Amino acid sequence: MTDEARKPVKQIHLAAHFPGVNNTTVWSDPAAGSQIEFASFAHFARTAERAKFDFLFLAEGLRLREQNGRIYELDVVGRPDTFTVLAALAAVTERLGLAGTINSTFNEPYEVARQFASLDHLSAGRSAWNVVTSWDAFTGENFRRGGFLREEDRYARARQFLEASWQLFDSWRGDELRADRASGAFLGDPDAGRFAHRSDEFDIAGRFDVPRSPQGRPVIFQAGDSDQGREFAAASADAIFSRHGTLTAGQAFYADVKGRLARYGRQWDELKILPAVTFALGDTDAEAHERAALIRRQQVGGQTAIRLLEQVWNRDLSDLDPDGPLPAQDPLLGEHTVAQGRASVRMNRDPLAVAREWRQIAEAKRLSVRELIVEVTGRQSFIGTPARVAEEMNRFVQQDASDGFILAPHLTPTGLDEFADKVVPLLQERGVFRTEYRGATLRDHLGLAPLRPASRASRPR
């Protein structure tokens, strides 16, 4: 028997990303609905729960991104507050996990811990926190803190933010509320909720006013791809979002991040790796590829192609023909960019190298600006018949390129329906995806062990 044959079959984890308005969401499609009305969030969440997904995920931006000094819809515009939406969704779902992106640079531990503990109570243990940092002074202008932090300082603050939050969550063991009608004693421990945390970033002490929630604390997600981001995830996260979609790149990322866990006393299955992916289905593979090409043309119109090119070139290219060649001049270097507040700009850390690579691709394949942007900016996509997509997704997971996927449909709110109806049943038939929820909490869905409450001796006095 081969090693592959002896290897246990992994269960696939599936989540759904409600994307909002950006260039991957085709808001102009006749089938698209509102990006802000609660009915859209509710439909999307109910579809994910009907398909037995692990969780729904909301991204968040703390400032409207600008390009050449103007708002341009390449990112979330007009998204309601994350906690408000997730709390409302807790009332119209029963098992689906509810994950939100909350920033650790401009918020404070007490406030965020209180909100997540409350959400975990309201949802009966389904909350998750995607911990992110902000790098730019442009976003900081919206906050009293202002300014920005260097990358190493951002992650130092994030680590201390999490440590302080965990101390707040653990300030309640979970057995303090007696509510004994006979004796009239409501609280069984007069020390409940006491905390004190002092570090370089925080000096807080007092009483945390939300009793221990069903999960003890929210499931922790992280999305950083830098070396510091990977290390942060290995030390502290329950899941990491990946943008490495191909099988080979996914396997390399998977091995690297999972290989860091041992130094923190953690096992491989204590951190889930979940890349964001898109999909296009058809009755035949050819039909699916034709549909995928149409979707990409909808996502990358001429002006969108120019705006995405400007993010690398750092120049105003509004006079450039999107159906013509790349600009002859090289990108402008420097910290001041035409696309303010957009983290994707920092992904291209060497714009000159990116420009050289894109020119080579465009020349070899005779691509216009728009055609090039369509090719180089797309996420990993699973394209084909439902059977083909189910087979490919399962191959990625069984060959350790991921533990599952976060689906980002191009339509809101109905873009998930077809996948739920046609692909999920095939994964279930293969025995690699649940047919029913087996637990009540998000930790249960992700196969994570329950957290043990902090002992009385471990809490500050």
RANOR-V965371 format. One record per helix or strand. SS is the DSSP state (~ for helix, > for strand). FROM is the first residue (numbers start at 1). TO is the last residue. Records with the same first field share a line. If there is no record, write none. Layout:
SS: FROM-TO, FROM-TO
//
This chain:
~: 3-6, 38-50, 82-90, 109-122, 137-140, 151-169, 227-236, 247-259, 261-264, 268-270, 285-299, 302-313, 344-347, 351-365, 369-376, 386-398, 417-422, 424-429, 442-445, 456-458
>: 13-18, 55-58, 66-67, 70-71, 97-103, 127-132, 177-180, 185-187, 194-198, 203-207, 219-222, 239-242, 272-281, 339-340, 381-384, 404-407
//
